Amino acid sequence: MAFVTLAAGCSTGAIASPPPDTAFTPVTALPPAPTVEPAPTATTTQPLENVPSSTTTTTSAAVPTPRTRLVVSGTGDVNLDPTFVRSFRSEGYEYAWSGLGGILDADDLTIVNLECSASNLGTPWDKPWNFRCDPDALPSMADAGVEVANLANNHSMDYGFEAMLDARENLLAVGIDPVGTGANADEAYTPVIVERNGWKIAILGGGGVHPESGSWIATDDRPGMTDGDSAEAMTRAIAAAKEDADLVLVTIHWGEAETTRPRPFEQRLAEAFIDAGADGVFGHHQHVLQPLGWYHGRPIAWGLGNFVWQAGSPQARRTAVAQFVYEPDGRIGACLVPVVIESTGHPVLQSGYEGPCLPDGPE
């Protein structure tokens, strides 16, 4: 596994195509580009069902949309609780997104980790920290360009299962797809499927951090979230998603708070995910930024830190938008676009960003 310690703008040389598949070494050469199977272009004909045998009628299948460049952004923890991020009371919820220069709206798909219960229902779970997102904050998040929110984390059920299920509906009502939780295990492990630029993309949410071992994990007859610590459960879901999608992306809450590098456990999980068919991994939970890595030509944002959060220590305020770029010819580019939480609830894109993190090599 290659491990790239970078967090710089895409216009300043921090564009990363897959380095050699060696452990924790600098980039010295590029391997062959990973191959993404091209979209079929042939048009086929087949008999219509329920047509009398004496009638020869055929129909032409629709020609698939040709694939073009796909730009996917991922962020770390987003908290829309006005009692925690107190600037919202005076600045409004748009303040959370106004410093980003439209980067999340200019891409093709944005995935965030929503670190709170976006519902007015329920009662607090017995735990040290409980975050309740204001459902009225969700439209501004959608307007900023967020399309998918991971709820498989240690705060989405802070107000119980009823509130978590209500939060799913509140997100869907503003056009944001929730992943990683559900009314039962089947729903929690079902990916969101979106189509962009000729690509069919499956997004899965993984929850590797949860209180009271097992109590928040979805079962066949209980609501909850996915078990992101279970390589077996996650790889089974990834492999199933890959059967119906061109790309599979995983957004996962994992790791240990305040650590700046992934632990061996996360490294083994990421390898298992990619071996099962994942084409990129967005990690979060550590509350500080971790590097970008690669495994078998697929990018891994190990830990994206805080994003919409309090302005804490200098290290905790430093964050990024992870951009993964997929080209129709199979090349993949990735980088961490620098962002700083300049004031509470206000991440700001840093200077130098001039466009998506394109892969090296000829177009």
HELIX and SHEET records of a PDB file:
HELIX    1   1 PHE A   88  GLU A   91  1                                   4    
HELIX    2   2 TYR A   93  ALA A   96  5                                   4    
HELIX    3   3 ILE A  103  ALA A  106  1                                   4    
HELIX    4   4 PRO A  135  ALA A  137  5                                   3    
HELIX    5   5 LEU A  138  ASP A  143  1                                   6    
HELIX    6   6 GLY A  160  ALA A  173  1                                  14    
HELIX    7   7 ALA A  185  ALA A  188  1                                   4    
HELIX    8   8 ALA A  231  LYS A  242  1                                  12    
HELIX    9   9 PRO A  264  ALA A  276  1                                  13    
HELIX   10  10 PRO A  314  ARG A  317  1                                   4    
SHEET    1   A 7 ALA A   2  VAL A   4  0                                        
SHEET    2   A 7 LEU A 292  TYR A 295 -1                                        
SHEET    3   A 7 ARG A 298  ALA A 301 -1                                        
SHEET    4   A 7 GLY A 280  HIS A 284  1                                        
SHEET    5   A 7 LEU A 247  HIS A 253  1                                        
SHEET    6   A 7 TRP A 199  GLY A 207  1                                        
SHEET    7   A 7 VAL A 192  ARG A 196 -1                                        
SHEET    1   B 2 THR A  45  PRO A  47  0                                        
SHEET    2   B 2 THR A  58  SER A  60 -1                                        
SHEET    1   C 5 ASP A 177  VAL A 179  0                                        
SHEET    2   C 5 VAL A 148  ASN A 150  1                                        
SHEET    3   C 5 LEU A 109  LEU A 114  1                                        
SHEET    4   C 5 LEU A  70  VAL A  78  1                                        
SHEET    5   C 5 ASN A 306  VAL A 308  1                                        
SHEET    1   D 7 ASP A 177  VAL A 179  0                                        
SHEET    2   D 7 VAL A 148  ASN A 150  1                                        
SHEET    3   D 7 LEU A 109  LEU A 114  1                                        
SHEET    4   D 7 LEU A  70  VAL A  78  1                                        
SHEET    5   D 7 ARG A 318  TYR A 326 -1                                        
SHEET    6   D 7 ILE A 332  SER A 343 -1                                        
SHEET    7   D 7 HIS A 346  LEU A 349 -1                                        
SHEET    1   E 2 THR A 181  GLY A 182  0                                        
SHEET    2   E 2 GLY A 224  MET A 225 -1                                        
END                                                                             
